[in-house]
Amino acid sequence: MANDGKVYIIGAGPGDPELLTLKAKRIIDDADVIIYADSLVPVEIADFAKPGARVYGSKEMSLPEIMDVTLRAAAEGKTVARIQSGDPSLYGATLEQMRIMEAEGVDYEIIPGVSAAFAAAAVLKAELTVPEVSQTVIMTRAEGRVAMPEGEDLVSLARHGSTLVIFLSVTRMFRIANQLQEAGYPADTPVAVAYRVGWPDQQIIRGTLTDIAQKVRDAKITLQALIIVGKAVDPNLLDPNAGEQVAVSHLYSNEYTHLYRRAGQGSHADADRADLYEAGGYEVQPEPASAGDN
Ligand SMILES: C[S@@+](CC[C@H](N)C(=O)[O-])C[C@H]1O[C@@H](n2cnc3c(N)ncnc32)[C@H](O)[C@@H]1O
């Protein structure tokens, strides 16, 4: 095969077409062939296709069928936009597609997207990494048809007590709530279930480990939902009257010196206290080229 074309595996975000990146939009606009995951990607995104582009919904296609369309188009020198939900690196079944393209010598590129995890956090107005509450986010799923690798079962992961973002598992809400409590999460741990974030019928259900499963059952939610567990999704954290119960990030504190700013002063590009900057939980950036860059 000549394979002069190019394949883009594109993260389309959670559903809202406005959460497409500019790059994703440009590639979709120009693509000759579009294969989009029509169970999780709205048709409005496929509708950006130029006139004459061939558009396929992948929901009812098998991997060999998807790859057959993809490889033929690439061999004809065409541009293929394979559009997937959220970010393709999370539960995107991209590895098997990439291996086939590697074997066939097809030029391909991944375009990242907004994962439903981050779109859900935005809708919840939650910071998933609140100082002294949780500095770790575990993205996982409950065991179902797919077995979990050793040490990644929910009970083991739950021992960390961190913020948990659980994909593909809302049908197992009762079992998950029980397992998390057995593993040490207090019964009153806040939980949010975000259903079809970014779609017109989006729903957010909030509760605790004791009542969330029944609320989800009552709402008849059985798919396309994320479960986020942990104190970081406690809506009370937003309460301005909650006082000093929550530690705040040092990054913007006036008393805190870091790489770009000295305590009690304005910006200082020459402040090289990288150790303090790191202690605030922020990655140290390369030294600015010259003073005043920030
Ligand atoms: C096959 S995975 C794809 C995840 C995707 N790659 C991402 O980064 O969001 C599908 C699961 O992601 C979650 N999901 C995807 N889109 C969602 C949305 N709009 N709202 C809530 N959850 C969503 C659900 O847990 C769903 O079962």
The ligand as an SDF file (V2000), in Angstrom:
LIG
                    3D

 27 29  0  0  0  0  0  0  0  0999 V2000
  -15.0060    4.5150   26.4650 C   0  0  0  0  0  0  0  0  0  0  0  0
  -14.8550    5.6050   27.8160 S   0  0  0  0  0  0  0  0  0  0  0  0
  -14.1780    6.9870   27.0090 C   0  0  0  0  0  0  0  0  0  0  0  0
  -13.5820    8.0160   27.9440 C   0  0  0  0  0  0  0  0  0  0  0  0
  -13.0220    9.2170   27.1820 C   0  0  0  0  0  0  0  0  0  0  0  0
  -11.8700    8.8270   26.4300 N   0  0  0  0  0  0  0  0  0  0  0  0
  -12.7020   10.4120   28.0790 C   0  0  0  0  0  0  0  0  0  0  0  0
  -11.5230   10.7970   28.1900 O   0  0  0  0  0  0  0  0  0  0  0  0
  -13.6270   10.9870   28.6280 O   0  0  0  0  0  0  0  0  0  0  0  0
  -16.5250    5.9880   28.0730 C   0  0  0  0  0  0  0  0  0  0  0  0
  -16.8030    6.3640   29.5230 C   0  0  0  0  0  0  0  0  0  0  0  0
  -16.3180    7.6800   29.7390 O   0  0  0  0  0  0  0  0  0  0  0  0
  -17.2290    8.3980   30.5340 C   0  0  0  0  0  0  0  0  0  0  0  0
  -17.8040    9.4530   29.7030 N   0  0  0  0  0  0  0  0  0  0  0  0
  -17.5470    9.7090   28.4100 C   0  0  0  0  0  0  0  0  0  0  0  0
  -18.2140   10.8020   27.9920 N   0  0  0  0  0  0  0  0  0  0  0  0
  -18.8930   11.2380   29.0750 C   0  0  0  0  0  0  0  0  0  0  0  0
  -19.7560   12.3530   29.2960 C   0  0  0  0  0  0  0  0  0  0  0  0
  -20.0330   13.2210   28.3250 N   0  0  0  0  0  0  0  0  0  0  0  0
  -20.2790   12.5170   30.5250 N   0  0  0  0  0  0  0  0  0  0  0  0
  -19.9850   11.6500   31.5300 C   0  0  0  0  0  0  0  0  0  0  0  0
  -19.1820   10.5880   31.3770 N   0  0  0  0  0  0  0  0  0  0  0  0
  -18.6380   10.3890   30.1590 C   0  0  0  0  0  0  0  0  0  0  0  0
  -18.2670    7.4110   31.0260 C   0  0  0  0  0  0  0  0  0  0  0  0
  -17.7840    6.8150   32.2210 O   0  0  0  0  0  0  0  0  0  0  0  0
  -18.2660    6.4220   29.8900 C   0  0  0  0  0  0  0  0  0  0  0  0
  -18.7570    5.1690   30.3380 O   0  0  0  0  0  0  0  0  0  0  0  0
  1  2  1  0
  2  3  1  0
  2 10  1  0
  3  4  1  0
  4  5  1  0
  5  6  1  0
  5  7  1  0
  7  8  2  0
  7  9  1  0
 10 11  1  0
 11 12  1  0
 11 26  1  0
 12 13  1  0
 13 14  1  0
 13 24  1  0
 14 15  1  0
 14 23  1  0
 15 16  2  0
 16 17  1  0
 17 18  1  0
 17 23  2  0
 18 19  1  0
 18 20  2  0
 20 21  1  0
 21 22  2  0
 22 23  1  0
 24 25  1  0
 24 26  1  0
 26 27  1  0
M  CHG  2   2   1   9  -1
M  END
$$$$
